[in-house]
């Protein structure tokens, strides 16, 4: 077997059984056995009878003595033990489940001189998440005037995924304290619903703590955890979260990217941000897709049991499934063949993990440069590294605010890079909830707040202030193609919507309506609509925005859930239609009393004529301002009148 092949994880055990595993492992990496410090879980589900079957990889080269399976509700803070199994068992079925519910599982394995943990969030036809809460969009507007169209589209896209958006335009010259005041005020005004913060542009960065996560010396770290924690005491410049983060947080900041190692690779900040917004929009609307697979590049190995890249293996399996994790070549003797940057430049992946010796702008054993086979930040852009979600870990990379930072370069890739999680594995990160529809920001918040609920054999620097998501925190894993060409036609008080269908196999459509394009939107269809039209009847007068979403029953390696597409929008205005006027006439002592149905606040006039053939009608009454549902007026001027015809008119 050649040393220059990509090895799916499903072949690890096959090679071991053939007695060639050691040679194979050496040809790929001296350290790729780091997967043994995780339990790589996927799930299959069935409805009748309801069952969730967990599967995990049989790939531990050190030997396993036992497995213990635990379960909890998503928001629970402790685990319930379900069962213990021997080390030769690699699947288990949970029959104590119900359709429409979700469950989170932990599998612990005991092994020879090591342990491992795995996590999956699963369910059978888990319910649709329609309303995700409020997102605070903080935009540093310095020099970004030309992005108004793209930023408006971003805001619309986020609303179209079930969020309400509160936007604050700020300056890069503001203080972190002033930025946080916006966040705290909005949160305190609606703590039940404010869930996330998206920092866009060069929003002021807080430096906090004194940490040495990479053996290069204690130093303050850029800390967007500050914006996620609304009530902690940061006055002492803490190194670790002083209290739990209430909010998901993510940042897209492409300032100070001059491309020093390869001039001309990076465009200016505005164009880099524009490109990111275009990628974000294209992903949401499924205008590009990637295979359900992941790429692993592990230069660090187990590091005496610290096993940082176990974070990648543990997270990838529930999202891409067994057999879909490829290993990049990180062996000095055979680099740069099939190295990380080469594979990313020629193939595309949903996720990738890479760890290696780092600098601000490079990672060793990942590329083509120098004696350490570095990949530069400019390589990530110039070679268009094709993964959507990245996890990276290396020295100095936690200082992501430095120029040409390796992690931020992911966001500058031309076609795909949308999020980079740092520092992934130091501490370990937990993104498995994305498998059942949660946004990536949910995993960031879980990781920030984690101490011992989610575990690895070692988890140094848990709750460190430098835990960061570079990217849009609302992005989700599974795309559904939205409907298109949504139109609205108004006929009286009826609004008829028509659209072109989603390109995907779906369960149907939901229709929502709001009095503003900013929402909030209320669903007006009880059941899913199976056709490509809908008639909204008896709509009160006013201006409306309609939103339409396709809904699919998504099945993936985590289970099944109802997954909504991005919303698409159309506006419609309904004009009040006055009811027909019905008039009655009654003879009274002093004349003829006319009575008719009326609308309060509407002006009426009584017109008369001697016969219907006459063109001109005389205004007898002048303006009558109706104050109730019925209005009366008496004609007392009947002298010498042989016949009179009346008409009630609105001006």
C-alpha positions as CSV (number, residue, x, y, z in Angstrom):
1,X,0.0,0.0,0.0
2,X,1.4,3.4,-1.0
3,X,2.3,5.9,1.7
4,X,0.6,8.5,-0.4
5,X,-3.1,7.6,0.0
6,X,-6.0,9.1,1.9
7,X,-7.2,6.6,4.4
8,X,-10.8,6.7,5.5
9,X,-11.2,5.9,9.2
10,X,-13.3,2.9,8.4
11,X,-10.2,1.2,7.0
12,X,-8.2,1.6,10.3
13,X,-9.5,-1.7,11.7
14,X,-9.3,-3.5,8.4
15,X,-5.6,-2.6,8.1
16,X,-5.0,-3.6,11.8
17,X,-6.6,-7.1,11.2
18,X,-4.4,-7.7,8.2
19,X,-1.3,-7.1,10.3
20,X,-0.3,-4.0,8.4
21,X,-1.8,-1.4,10.7
22,X,1.6,-0.3,12.2
23,X,3.2,0.2,8.8
24,X,0.1,2.0,7.5
25,X,-0.1,4.2,10.6
26,X,3.6,5.1,10.2
27,X,3.0,5.9,6.5
28,X,0.3,8.4,7.5
29,X,1.5,9.7,10.8
30,X,3.3,8.6,13.9
31,X,0.4,9.9,15.9
32,X,-2.9,9.3,14.1
33,X,-3.9,6.8,16.7
34,X,-5.3,9.8,18.6
35,X,-8.8,8.5,17.5
36,X,-8.5,6.0,20.3
37,X,-9.1,8.7,22.9
38,X,-12.6,9.3,21.5
39,X,-15.7,7.2,20.9
40,X,-16.9,8.0,17.4
41,X,-20.7,7.6,17.5
42,X,-23.3,7.6,14.8
43,X,-27.0,6.6,15.1
44,X,-29.7,5.0,13.1
45,X,-33.4,5.4,14.1
46,X,-36.7,3.8,13.4
47,X,-40.3,4.9,14.1
48,X,-42.1,1.7,14.8
49,X,-41.3,0.5,17.4
50,X,-39.4,3.7,18.3
51,X,-35.7,2.9,18.6
52,X,-32.4,4.7,18.5
53,X,-29.4,2.5,17.8
54,X,-26.0,3.8,18.6
55,X,-23.0,2.6,16.6
56,X,-19.4,3.3,17.4
57,X,-16.1,2.5,15.7
58,X,-14.1,-0.6,16.6
59,X,-10.7,1.1,16.1
60,X,-8.9,1.2,19.4
61,X,-5.4,-0.2,18.9
62,X,-4.7,-0.1,22.6
63,X,-7.6,-2.3,23.6
64,X,-10.9,-1.7,25.3
65,X,-12.3,-3.4,28.4
66,X,-15.8,-1.8,28.8
67,X,-18.3,0.8,27.6
68,X,-20.8,2.7,29.7
69,X,-23.7,4.5,28.0
70,X,-25.3,7.6,29.6
71,X,-28.2,9.7,28.5
72,X,-29.7,13.1,29.4
73,X,-32.0,15.8,28.1
74,X,-30.2,18.5,26.0
75,X,-30.4,21.1,28.8
76,X,-29.8,18.8,31.7
77,X,-26.6,19.3,33.7
78,X,-26.0,15.6,34.7
79,X,-26.1,12.2,33.0
80,X,-28.2,9.2,33.8
81,X,-26.4,5.8,33.4
82,X,-28.2,3.5,31.0
83,X,-26.1,0.4,30.6
84,X,-22.6,-1.1,30.7
85,X,-21.2,-3.3,27.9
86,X,-18.1,-5.3,27.4
87,X,-15.3,-4.1,25.2
88,X,-16.3,-6.2,22.2
89,X,-19.7,-4.5,21.8
90,X,-20.0,-1.7,19.3
91,X,-23.7,-1.0,19.0
92,X,-26.6,-0.7,21.4
93,X,-30.3,0.1,20.9
94,X,-32.3,2.4,23.2
95,X,-36.0,1.4,23.1
96,X,-37.1,3.7,25.8
97,X,-37.5,6.6,23.4
98,X,-40.4,8.3,21.6
99,X,-41.0,9.8,18.2
100,X,-40.6,13.6,18.3
101,X,-38.3,13.7,21.3
102,X,-34.5,14.3,21.5
103,X,-31.8,12.7,23.6
104,X,-28.2,13.3,24.2
105,X,-25.8,10.4,24.7
106,X,-22.4,10.0,26.3
107,X,-20.4,6.8,25.8
108,X,-17.4,6.2,28.1
109,X,-14.8,3.6,27.3
110,X,-12.3,2.1,29.6
111,X,-9.1,0.9,27.9
112,X,-5.5,-0.1,28.6
113,X,-4.0,2.9,30.2
114,X,-6.4,5.3,28.6
115,X,-10.1,6.2,28.4
116,X,-12.3,7.8,25.8
117,X,-15.5,9.7,25.5
118,X,-18.0,10.2,22.7
119,X,-21.2,12.3,22.3
120,X,-24.2,12.4,20.1
121,X,-27.4,14.4,20.1
122,X,-30.1,12.2,18.5
123,X,-33.8,11.9,18.0
124,X,-36.6,10.4,15.9
125,X,-38.4,13.0,13.8
126,X,-37.2,15.7,16.2
127,X,-39.6,18.7,16.0
128,X,-39.0,21.7,13.8
129,X,-37.3,24.7,15.4
130,X,-39.1,27.7,14.0
131,X,-38.2,30.5,16.4
132,X,-34.5,30.8,17.5
133,X,-34.7,34.0,19.5
134,X,-33.0,37.3,19.0
135,X,-29.6,38.0,17.5
136,X,-27.7,41.2,18.2
137,X,-25.8,42.2,15.0
138,X,-23.0,44.5,16.0
139,X,-21.5,46.1,12.9
140,X,-18.3,48.2,13.0
141,X,-19.2,50.5,10.1
142,X,-15.8,52.2,9.6
143,X,-15.3,52.2,5.8
144,X,-18.1,49.6,5.2
145,X,-20.6,52.0,3.6
146,X,-20.4,50.0,0.3
147,X,-21.6,46.8,2.0
148,X,-25.1,48.2,2.9
149,X,-26.8,45.9,0.3
150,X,-24.9,42.8,1.5
151,X,-25.5,43.6,5.1
152,X,-29.2,44.1,4.5
153,X,-29.3,40.7,2.8
154,X,-27.5,39.1,5.7
155,X,-30.1,40.5,8.1
156,X,-32.9,39.2,5.9
157,X,-31.2,35.8,5.7
158,X,-30.8,35.6,9.5
159,X,-34.5,36.5,9.9
160,X,-35.3,33.9,7.3
161,X,-33.8,31.3,9.6
162,X,-36.1,32.0,12.5
163,X,-34.3,34.9,14.3
164,X,-35.2,38.4,15.1
165,X,-32.3,40.8,14.5
166,X,-31.4,43.9,16.6
167,X,-28.7,45.8,14.8
168,X,-26.2,48.2,16.4
169,X,-23.8,50.2,14.2
170,X,-20.6,51.0,16.1
171,X,-17.1,52.3,15.5
172,X,-13.8,50.4,15.7
173,X,-12.6,53.3,17.8
174,X,-15.3,52.6,20.5
175,X,-14.3,50.7,23.7
176,X,-15.2,47.1,24.4
177,X,-17.1,48.4,27.4
178,X,-19.3,50.6,25.3
179,X,-20.0,47.7,22.8
180,X,-20.9,45.5,25.7
181,X,-23.4,48.0,27.1
182,X,-25.5,47.5,24.0
183,X,-25.5,43.8,24.5
184,X,-26.3,44.0,28.2
185,X,-29.1,46.4,27.7
186,X,-30.7,44.3,25.0
187,X,-30.3,41.2,27.0
188,X,-31.8,42.7,30.2
189,X,-34.7,44.0,28.2
190,X,-35.6,40.4,27.0
191,X,-33.4,37.8,28.7
192,X,-35.7,34.9,27.6
193,X,-35.2,35.6,23.9
194,X,-31.8,37.3,23.3
195,X,-29.6,34.3,22.4
196,X,-26.7,35.3,20.2
197,X,-24.2,38.1,19.2
198,X,-22.7,38.4,15.7
199,X,-19.7,40.8,15.6
200,X,-19.1,41.9,12.0
201,X,-16.2,44.0,10.9
202,X,-13.4,45.3,13.2
203,X,-15.5,45.4,16.3
204,X,-13.3,46.4,19.3
205,X,-11.5,43.5,20.9
206,X,-11.0,42.9,24.6
207,X,-7.6,41.5,25.7
208,X,-8.0,39.6,28.9
209,X,-6.1,37.2,31.2
210,X,-2.5,35.9,31.3
211,X,-2.4,32.5,29.6
212,X,0.2,30.2,28.2
213,X,-1.7,27.6,26.3
214,X,1.1,26.8,23.9
215,X,4.3,27.0,26.1
216,X,5.3,30.3,24.5
217,X,4.7,32.5,27.5
218,X,1.9,34.0,29.5
219,X,0.1,36.7,27.6
220,X,-3.3,38.4,27.4
221,X,-5.6,36.8,24.9
222,X,-8.3,38.2,22.6
223,X,-11.5,37.4,24.3
224,X,-14.9,37.5,22.6
225,X,-16.2,35.5,25.5
226,X,-16.4,38.9,27.2
227,X,-19.4,39.7,24.8
228,X,-21.0,36.3,25.5
229,X,-21.0,36.7,29.3
230,X,-23.5,39.4,30.2
231,X,-23.2,39.4,34.0
232,X,-19.7,38.2,34.9
233,X,-17.1,40.4,36.7
234,X,-14.3,41.1,34.2
235,X,-12.7,43.9,36.2
236,X,-9.7,41.8,37.1
237,X,-9.0,40.8,33.5
238,X,-9.7,37.1,34.1
239,X,-8.0,34.2,32.3
240,X,-11.1,32.0,32.6
241,X,-14.8,32.8,32.3
242,X,-16.0,34.4,35.6
243,X,-19.5,33.2,35.0
244,X,-21.4,31.2,32.3
245,X,-21.8,32.7,28.9
246,X,-25.4,33.4,28.3
247,X,-25.0,34.1,24.6
248,X,-23.7,32.4,21.5
249,X,-21.0,34.6,19.9
250,X,-19.2,34.7,16.6
251,X,-17.0,37.2,14.8
252,X,-16.2,38.0,11.2
253,X,-13.2,40.4,11.2
254,X,-10.9,40.7,8.2
255,X,-9.0,43.8,9.1
256,X,-5.2,43.8,9.0
257,X,-4.8,41.0,6.4
258,X,-2.1,42.4,4.2
259,X,-0.8,39.1,3.0
260,X,2.8,39.8,3.9
261,X,4.1,36.3,2.9
262,X,2.5,36.5,-0.5
263,X,1.5,40.0,-1.5
264,X,-1.6,40.4,-3.6
265,X,-3.4,37.3,-2.2
266,X,-5.7,39.1,0.1
267,X,-7.9,41.9,-1.3
268,X,-8.8,44.9,0.8
269,X,-10.9,44.5,4.0
270,X,-14.2,45.6,2.4
271,X,-13.9,43.1,-0.5
272,X,-12.9,40.3,1.9
273,X,-16.0,41.0,3.9
274,X,-18.2,41.2,0.8
275,X,-16.9,37.9,-0.3
276,X,-17.7,36.3,3.1
277,X,-21.2,37.7,3.0
278,X,-21.7,36.2,-0.5
279,X,-20.5,32.8,0.7
280,X,-22.7,33.0,3.8
281,X,-25.8,33.7,1.5
282,X,-24.9,31.0,-0.9
283,X,-24.5,28.4,1.8
284,X,-27.9,29.3,3.4
285,X,-29.7,29.0,0.0
286,X,-27.9,25.8,-1.0
287,X,-26.2,27.4,-4.0
288,X,-23.2,25.2,-3.3
289,X,-23.0,21.8,-1.6
290,X,-20.2,19.6,-0.3
291,X,-19.9,15.9,0.4
292,X,-20.7,14.7,3.9
293,X,-17.1,14.0,4.8
294,X,-14.3,15.4,6.9
295,X,-10.5,15.8,6.7
296,X,-8.2,15.2,9.6
297,X,-4.6,16.4,9.9
298,X,-3.1,15.5,13.3
299,X,0.5,16.4,13.8
300,X,0.4,16.5,17.6
301,X,-0.7,12.9,18.3
302,X,-1.8,11.9,21.7
303,X,0.6,14.3,23.6
304,X,0.9,12.0,26.6
305,X,-2.8,11.5,26.6
306,X,-3.9,15.0,26.0
307,X,-5.1,13.9,22.6
308,X,-6.2,17.3,21.2
309,X,-7.3,16.0,17.8
310,X,-9.8,13.7,19.6
311,X,-12.0,16.8,19.4
312,X,-12.1,16.3,15.6
313,X,-12.8,12.6,15.6
314,X,-15.5,12.9,18.3
315,X,-17.3,15.7,16.6
316,X,-17.1,14.5,13.0
317,X,-18.7,11.1,13.3
318,X,-22.2,12.3,14.3
319,X,-22.1,14.8,11.4
320,X,-20.5,12.9,8.5
321,X,-20.9,9.2,9.6
322,X,-18.7,6.2,9.7
323,X,-16.1,5.8,7.0
324,X,-16.2,9.5,5.9
325,X,-13.2,10.9,7.8
326,X,-10.1,11.0,5.6
327,X,-6.6,11.4,7.0
328,X,-4.1,13.8,5.5
329,X,-0.4,13.0,5.3
330,X,1.6,14.6,8.0
331,X,4.8,12.5,7.8
332,X,8.0,14.5,7.1
333,X,9.5,11.9,4.8
334,X,6.6,11.9,2.4
335,X,5.3,15.5,2.6
336,X,4.0,17.4,0.7
337,X,2.2,14.5,-1.1
338,X,-1.5,14.4,0.0
339,X,-0.8,17.0,2.7
340,X,-3.6,18.9,4.3
341,X,-3.5,22.0,2.0
342,X,-3.1,19.9,-1.1
343,X,-6.2,17.8,-0.3
344,X,-8.2,20.9,0.5
345,X,-7.3,22.6,-2.7
346,X,-8.4,19.6,-4.8
347,X,-11.4,18.2,-2.8
348,X,-14.2,19.6,-0.7
349,X,-15.2,18.7,2.8
350,X,-17.9,19.6,5.3
351,X,-15.5,19.8,8.2
352,X,-11.7,19.7,8.7
353,X,-9.5,19.5,11.7
354,X,-5.8,20.4,11.7
355,X,-3.2,20.8,14.5
356,X,0.5,21.4,14.2
357,X,3.4,23.6,15.2
358,X,2.1,27.1,14.7
359,X,3.0,30.7,14.1
360,X,0.6,33.6,13.6
361,X,0.5,32.9,9.9
362,X,1.5,29.3,9.5
363,X,1.1,25.7,10.6
364,X,3.8,23.0,10.2
365,X,3.3,19.7,8.4
366,X,0.3,21.0,6.5
367,X,1.9,22.4,3.3
368,X,4.8,23.1,1.1
369,X,7.1,25.7,2.7
370,X,10.5,25.1,4.3
371,X,12.0,22.4,6.4
372,X,8.8,22.1,8.5
373,X,6.5,21.8,5.5
374,X,4.4,24.8,6.6
375,X,1.1,25.9,5.1
376,X,0.8,29.7,5.2
377,X,-2.3,31.7,5.8
378,X,-1.9,33.0,2.3
379,X,-1.9,29.4,1.0
380,X,-5.3,28.8,2.6
381,X,-6.6,31.7,0.4
382,X,-4.6,31.3,-2.7
383,X,-5.3,27.6,-2.9
384,X,-8.9,28.1,-1.9
385,X,-9.1,25.6,1.0
386,X,-12.4,23.9,0.4
387,X,-14.0,23.1,3.7
388,X,-17.1,24.8,5.2
389,X,-16.3,24.4,8.9
390,X,-12.7,24.4,10.3
391,X,-11.2,23.4,13.7
392,X,-7.6,24.5,14.1
393,X,-5.1,24.4,16.9
394,X,-1.5,25.5,17.1
395,X,0.9,27.9,18.8
396,X,0.1,31.6,18.6
397,X,-3.1,31.0,16.7
398,X,-5.2,31.9,19.7
399,X,-4.0,35.4,19.1
400,X,-6.3,35.6,16.2
401,X,-6.3,39.4,16.2
402,X,-2.8,39.5,14.8
403,X,-2.2,40.4,11.1
404,X,-2.6,37.7,8.6
405,X,-3.8,35.3,11.3
406,X,-4.0,31.7,10.2
407,X,-7.5,31.2,11.6
408,X,-9.0,34.4,10.1
409,X,-7.6,33.4,6.7
410,X,-10.3,30.7,6.6
411,X,-12.9,33.4,6.3
412,X,-11.1,34.9,3.4
413,X,-11.1,31.8,1.2
414,X,-12.9,32.4,-2.2
415,X,-15.6,29.8,-2.1
416,X,-16.3,27.9,1.1
417,X,-14.7,28.8,4.5
418,X,-17.5,30.0,6.7
419,X,-16.3,29.2,10.3
420,X,-13.2,28.5,12.2
421,X,-13.3,27.2,15.8
422,X,-10.3,27.9,17.9
423,X,-8.5,26.6,19.9
424,X,-10.0,23.2,19.0
425,X,-8.7,20.6,21.4
426,X,-7.1,22.9,23.9
427,X,-9.7,22.9,25.4
428,X,-11.8,20.2,23.7
429,X,-14.8,21.4,21.8
430,X,-18.3,20.0,21.5
431,X,-20.3,20.6,18.3
432,X,-22.4,17.4,18.1
433,X,-25.7,19.3,18.6
434,X,-25.3,20.5,15.0
435,X,-26.3,17.0,13.9
436,X,-29.9,17.7,14.9
437,X,-30.2,21.3,13.6
438,X,-28.6,23.5,16.2
439,X,-26.4,26.4,14.9
440,X,-22.6,26.3,15.3
441,X,-22.9,29.1,17.9
442,X,-24.7,26.6,20.2
443,X,-21.6,24.4,20.3
444,X,-19.4,27.5,21.0
445,X,-21.5,28.4,24.0
446,X,-21.4,24.7,25.2
447,X,-17.6,24.7,24.9
448,X,-17.2,28.0,26.7
449,X,-19.3,26.9,29.6
450,X,-18.0,23.3,29.8
451,X,-16.1,22.1,32.8
452,X,-16.7,18.4,33.4
453,X,-20.1,17.8,31.8
454,X,-18.5,16.9,28.5
455,X,-15.2,15.1,28.9
456,X,-12.0,13.9,27.3
457,X,-9.2,12.0,28.9
458,X,-7.6,15.4,29.5
459,X,-9.2,18.8,28.9
460,X,-6.7,21.5,29.7
461,X,-7.8,25.2,29.6
462,X,-11.5,24.5,30.0
463,X,-13.4,27.8,30.1
464,X,-10.4,29.8,29.0
465,X,-11.3,33.3,27.7
466,X,-9.8,32.7,24.3
467,X,-12.4,30.1,23.1
468,X,-13.6,31.6,19.9
469,X,-15.7,31.2,16.9
470,X,-14.6,33.1,13.8
471,X,-17.6,33.1,11.6
472,X,-21.4,33.5,11.6
473,X,-22.8,31.9,14.8
474,X,-26.2,31.2,13.2
475,X,-24.9,28.8,10.5
476,X,-26.3,25.3,10.5
477,X,-25.0,22.0,9.2
478,X,-27.7,20.7,6.8
479,X,-29.0,22.8,3.9
480,X,-32.4,22.5,2.4
481,X,-33.0,24.2,-0.9
482,X,-35.6,27.0,-0.4
483,X,-38.6,27.6,-2.8
484,X,-38.1,30.4,-5.3
485,X,-40.0,33.0,-7.3
486,X,-42.5,33.7,-4.5
487,X,-45.2,36.1,-5.7
488,X,-48.3,37.6,-4.1
489,X,-51.5,38.8,-5.8
490,X,-54.2,40.7,-3.9
491,X,-57.9,40.4,-4.6
492,X,-59.9,42.4,-2.0
493,X,-59.0,40.9,1.4
494,X,-57.5,37.7,-0.1
495,X,-53.8,37.3,-0.8
496,X,-52.8,34.4,-3.1
497,X,-49.2,33.2,-2.9
498,X,-47.5,31.2,-5.7
499,X,-44.0,29.9,-5.8
500,X,-41.6,27.5,-7.6
501,X,-40.9,24.3,-5.6
502,X,-37.8,23.5,-3.6
503,X,-35.3,21.4,-5.6
504,X,-35.1,18.9,-2.6
505,X,-37.4,16.2,-1.5
506,X,-39.5,17.8,1.2
507,X,-42.4,17.2,3.5
508,X,-44.1,20.5,2.5
509,X,-44.1,24.2,3.1
510,X,-45.0,26.6,6.0
511,X,-46.3,30.1,5.3
512,X,-45.6,32.9,7.8
513,X,-46.8,36.5,7.9
514,X,-45.6,39.7,9.7
515,X,-46.5,43.4,9.6
516,X,-42.8,44.2,9.0
517,X,-40.0,42.6,7.1
518,X,-38.1,42.6,10.4
519,X,-40.7,40.3,11.9
520,X,-41.6,38.7,14.2
521,X,-43.3,36.2,11.9
522,X,-46.3,34.1,12.8
523,X,-47.1,30.9,11.0
524,X,-50.5,31.1,9.4
525,X,-50.6,27.5,8.1
526,X,-51.5,24.7,10.5
527,X,-50.4,21.8,8.5
528,X,-47.6,21.6,5.9
529,X,-48.8,22.9,2.5
530,X,-48.1,20.2,-0.2
531,X,-48.9,22.4,-3.3
532,X,-47.0,25.4,-4.6
533,X,-49.7,28.0,-3.8
534,X,-51.6,29.2,-0.8
535,X,-54.6,31.6,-0.3
536,X,-54.6,33.8,2.8
537,X,-58.3,34.8,3.2
538,X,-60.0,37.6,5.1
539,X,-56.7,39.5,5.6
540,X,-57.2,42.8,7.5
541,X,-56.2,46.0,5.7
542,X,-52.5,46.7,5.9
543,X,-49.0,46.1,4.6
544,X,-47.5,42.6,5.1
545,X,-44.4,40.6,4.5
546,X,-44.9,36.9,3.8
547,X,-42.2,34.3,4.5
548,X,-42.2,30.8,3.0
549,X,-40.0,27.9,4.1
550,X,-39.7,24.4,2.8
551,X,-39.5,21.7,5.5
552,X,-37.8,18.4,5.0
553,X,-37.5,15.3,7.2
554,X,-33.7,15.3,7.4
555,X,-32.0,12.0,8.1
556,X,-28.3,12.0,8.9
557,X,-25.8,10.1,11.0
558,X,-27.2,11.7,14.2
559,X,-30.9,10.7,13.6
560,X,-33.8,12.4,12.0
561,X,-35.4,15.9,12.5
562,X,-37.6,18.3,10.7
563,X,-35.3,20.8,9.0
564,X,-36.5,24.1,7.6
565,X,-35.0,25.8,4.6
566,X,-34.0,29.4,4.5
567,X,-37.1,31.6,4.3
568,X,-37.9,33.6,1.1
569,X,-40.1,36.7,1.2
570,X,-42.7,38.8,-0.6
571,X,-44.6,41.9,0.3
572,X,-48.3,42.5,-0.1
573,X,-50.7,45.4,0.7
574,X,-54.3,44.9,1.4
575,X,-56.7,47.8,1.0
576,X,-59.8,48.0,3.1
577,X,-62.9,47.2,1.1
578,X,-66.0,49.1,2.4
579,X,-69.2,47.0,2.7
580,X,-72.1,47.8,0.5
581,X,-74.4,50.5,1.9
582,X,-77.9,49.5,2.7
583,X,-80.5,52.3,3.2
584,X,-83.9,52.3,4.8
585,X,-86.4,55.3,4.7
586,X,-89.0,56.0,7.4
587,X,-91.8,58.7,7.3
588,X,-91.5,60.9,10.4
589,X,-93.5,63.9,11.6
590,X,-91.1,66.4,10.1
591,X,-89.9,64.6,7.0
592,X,-88.2,61.4,5.8
593,X,-85.6,59.7,8.0
594,X,-82.8,57.8,6.2
595,X,-80.7,55.2,8.0
596,X,-77.8,53.2,6.7
597,X,-74.9,50.9,7.8
598,X,-71.7,52.9,8.3
599,X,-68.1,52.7,9.4
600,X,-67.0,54.9,12.3
601,X,-64.7,57.6,11.1
602,X,-65.9,57.6,7.5
603,X,-67.6,60.7,6.0
604,X,-70.9,60.2,4.2
605,X,-73.2,62.5,2.2
606,X,-76.9,62.2,1.3
607,X,-77.4,63.0,-2.4
608,X,-80.8,63.5,-4.1
609,X,-82.3,63.8,-7.5
610,X,-85.8,64.0,-9.0
611,X,-85.1,61.0,-11.2
612,X,-82.3,58.5,-11.9
613,X,-81.7,59.7,-15.4
614,X,-80.3,63.0,-14.3
615,X,-76.5,63.2,-14.3
616,X,-76.2,65.7,-11.5
617,X,-77.1,64.8,-7.9
618,X,-77.5,67.5,-5.3
619,X,-75.8,67.3,-1.9
620,X,-78.5,67.6,0.6
621,X,-76.7,66.8,3.8
622,X,-73.2,68.1,3.5
623,X,-70.5,66.0,5.3
624,X,-71.7,63.5,7.9
625,X,-68.9,62.0,10.0
626,X,-70.1,58.5,11.1
627,X,-69.5,57.6,14.8
628,X,-71.1,54.2,14.9
629,X,-72.1,51.2,12.8
630,X,-75.4,52.9,11.8
631,X,-76.0,56.5,10.8
632,X,-79.3,58.5,10.3
633,X,-80.2,61.8,8.7
634,X,-83.7,63.3,8.2
635,X,-84.8,65.2,5.1
636,X,-87.1,68.0,6.4
637,X,-87.2,70.1,3.2
638,X,-90.0,68.3,1.4
639,X,-92.2,71.4,0.4
640,X,-93.5,71.1,-3.2
641,X,-91.6,67.9,-3.8
642,X,-93.5,65.3,-5.8
643,X,-90.8,62.7,-5.8
644,X,-87.2,62.4,-4.5
645,X,-84.5,59.8,-5.1
646,X,-81.8,59.4,-2.5
647,X,-78.3,58.1,-2.7
648,X,-75.7,57.7,0.2
649,X,-72.2,58.3,-1.0
650,X,-68.7,58.5,0.4
651,X,-66.6,61.5,-0.7
